[in-house]
Amino acid sequence: MEKKDLLERVYHLQQKFAKVDPNLGLEQKSKEIKALQETMSAPNFWDDPDNAQKVSQKASHLEQFVKNWEDIKTSIAEFPELLEMSEGEELENDLEALEKKFDFAETETFLSGEHDGKNVILSIHTGNGGQDAEDFSQMILRMYLRFAETKGWKTQIMDESPSDVGLKSATIEISGPLAYGYLKSEHGVHRLIRLSPFNAKNLRQTSFSRVEVLPEVDNDAEIEIAESDIRVDVFRSSGAGGQSVNTTDSAVRITYLPLNLVVTCQNEKSQLQNKQSAMKVLKSRLLQLKLEQQAQEISDLKGDMMENSFGSQIRTYTLQPYKLVKDHRTDHEHQNPDKVFDGDLEGFVEAFLKKA
């Protein structure tokens, strides 16, 4: 690419930066980082490990945010001079990398919602499609684990109900900066179209899997549940786990009676741990319902659930007769389903956030 074309791209990048710069609040964020560092240096900071981890996570995220934008600002300012001193072509890859870095950083600026900074409880429920749908749910689970890995987030499987070929359902906790902000776009029904490996005639099969993305409730006052509104049942765990998981009645099922919501957790070793995890999931589901229905009180909720079948999908993964992944809310497409199933979701997230 000629030098003048690269200069034009740099000029376009400068214009984009000028638009977002006033809203970044880098100076204010730097002050907030300093205040958090003072809090973290207190002798009793780690007396409350859960809170300390959240404060540390917030400080780390803010530091990375400020550093990214300061680096972008410096690079954009220096690029015209570098181009004048070079042949141009040798800097094309550097410019492309800077443009991608800008796009990723810009996407993050859309994540300023009340719950965007929270961790995520993500559940997968197999829908219509038999064995193909169970296999699809397994593929979806791996996709989110891989996406979390690329983000450097922590994951923990809280509950898993396997089938002979895949999954009936699974619930995982995903912890990391802006996890809910990034993953809230995945909430909905996903559809797979392919030649089925599970029937003798290898016919084309359509299957469905519903993904539920919940912001983790980190403040008990945010969602209060009366003991009289829940029923707690214990049973023997069926999934993989620690040495004693499958030999005791450690698994817990909690039913929220007013809405007949049921959550289970069986991957912890003790009944108490499973109950705590199940309550966390239940509170997060109630918070999500409040967000969706803009309800002021839990008693106002109706508990409507999307149908896990044709006509309600947010995204379609087509493997036959052509390869394409298309999001029906934004029309964003990806031509390589294998990469998407390997965790390449950035384009879908970015398109969703910019359209919202």
ABEGO torsion letter per residue (X at the ends): XBAAAAAAAAAAAAAAAAAAAAAAGAAAAAAAAAAAAAAAABAAAAABAAAAAAAAAAAAAAAAAAAAAAAAAAAAAAAAAAAAABAGAAAAAAAAAAAAAAAAAAAAAABABAAAABBBBBBBBBBBGEAAAAAAAAAAAAAAAAAAAAAGBBBBBABBBBBAABBABBBBBBBEBGAAAAAAAABEBBBBBBBBAABAAGBBBBBBBBBBBBBBBABAAABBBBAAABBBBBBBBABBBBAAAAABBABBBBBBAAAGBBBBBAABABAAAAAAAAAAAAAAAAAAAAAAAGBABAAABAGBBBBBBBGABABBBBAOABBBBBBAAAGBBBABAAAAAAGBAAAAAAAAAAAX
